[in-house]
Amino acid sequence: MANLRVFLSSTCYDLSVVRGQLRQFVESLGHEPVMSDYNDVVYDPRTHTHTSCIDEVAGADAVVVIIGSRFGGRVVPQALQKVDLESLKSVSKSHEILKTKENLSITQLEVLKAIESSIPLFVFVDDRVMHDHATYEKNKSKAIASEIEFDSIDKPETARYIFEFINFLRLRSTNNGITTFSRLQDIEDSLRKQWSGLLQRLLYEQRARAIDSRRIDSLTDQFEGLKTAILTALGGSKDQKEVARGVVRFRKLIDFVSALRGGGEALIGPSMKWPALLEKLGIREVIEFASEMTNLDRPGLRRPTSILSTTDGSIYEVDRVFDIGEMETEWDEFMNIGEESRRVIVEALKEMGPSGRRMVREFKMPLEEYIQARMEGKQDIPKWVRNLTSDFKFPIDPNQ
C-alpha cells in the first residue's frame, strides 16, 4: 500500500529546525515526507535542481507550504517553463506576483506547480509576517510603500514579493485557507485536524454514494416496471407512449415541483413558462449553494444545492439531487405535453408512493437566520416545519 506523499515547500536556511521536526511529525502519521534537504528529490543530472524540484511536486499527494521571513533563491528560467503561469491568472483575484515571473522564488514556483496540478495545499504563514502583511496592504498604494521596512522580513527588497504571494494564495477561488503560526505545535495541530477531517469527509461521502447508488438502482427497477405496465395496459398509441416516457423522464421534476406549496396544481394546470411558475409559487430568489454558501459544506451536514426564498418569508432548502437549471429545462419540456397526459403522468407517479427522502424542506425563518444556523452546524433547525416530499400529495382535483 502506497503511503501519502507530502511535499514540504519552504525556504530551508531559516526554517531548517521547523522542517526537521515536521518531517518527524509526518512520518509519525505513517506518511512519506518529500523534502529537498533530505535527498527525497530525484535530481536529474540533465537539468537544474530547481527543475527537478518542480517535477517532484507533480508526484505529491499534498503540499505543505510554510512562509517565513526569507524569500529564497530566484528560480532559473529553465524551471519556469515547467509551469503554465498564464493559466494560473484565472485561479485568484490577485495575480500581481505573476506579472514579473523572473522575480518568483523556487519555493513559490513549487507552490504554483501544485496549484496547476490541482494538488491540495496546506499553507502556514509566520504570524509576524502576517501582521506585517496587513500593514503592507494598508500602505502599498502610497508613495512611501517602498520605503517601509518590515521587521518580519529578512531582506526589505523581497517584502513585496512575499506579501503579494500571500495575496495570490488567500484570494484564490478554492483551497485558499491560510493558517498563521508562532510555534511548530500550531502547524502540527492544524495538520492533524485537517487530515482527520478530510478522512472523515471521505468516509461520509463514500457512504452517501453507496446509499444513492442503491436508491437509484431501486428506482430504475420501479420505473422500468411501471413503464412496462402502462404500455401493456393502455396499448401503444402515440399519446400512451408519451405518458409512459413521461413517467420515467419527469419523476424528478414532479418530485421537486410537488414539494412546493401550490406546485401540484401547477403540474396539471394550464401550460406556463418557468418564470411564471416561480411567480405563481411566490419564489422571489434562487440562491445557488456552490457560489453563495460554500462555507456551509461540512461533513455530516446535509448539503443543499439551492435555497429558494419566498415572498412570505419562507425558505426552501433543496437537496443536492436537484439542479435548478435542469429543473427549468425539464419544466419547459413537461409543459409541451398535453394537459390530460400530464394529469395521467402525475397520477401514475402518485401510485408509486413517496420517495422516502427529505428532498425539499421548508423553514419559516429569514434567510440570514437560516444561513447562520447552518454555519453553526445545526442538523435540525428548530423552525423546520415539514418534510415536503414525503407526503407526495398531488391536488389532482384543483377544487379539493
ZIRALIN-V116743 format. One record per helix or strand of 2 or more residues. SS is the DSSP state (H for helix, E for strand). FROM is the first residue (numbers start at 1). LEN is the number of residues. Records with the same first field share a line. If there is no record, write none. Layout:
SS = FROM-LEN, FROM-LEN
//
This chain:
E = 5-5, 32-3, 62-6, 120-7, 178-4, 283-6, 304-7, 314-6, 360-5, 384-4
H = 16-13, 36-3, 49-9, 77-4, 86-6, 96-3, 101-3, 106-11, 127-13, 145-3, 156-15, 184-51, 238-12, 251-8, 263-6, 274-7, 289-4, 294-3, 324-12, 339-14, 367-9
//
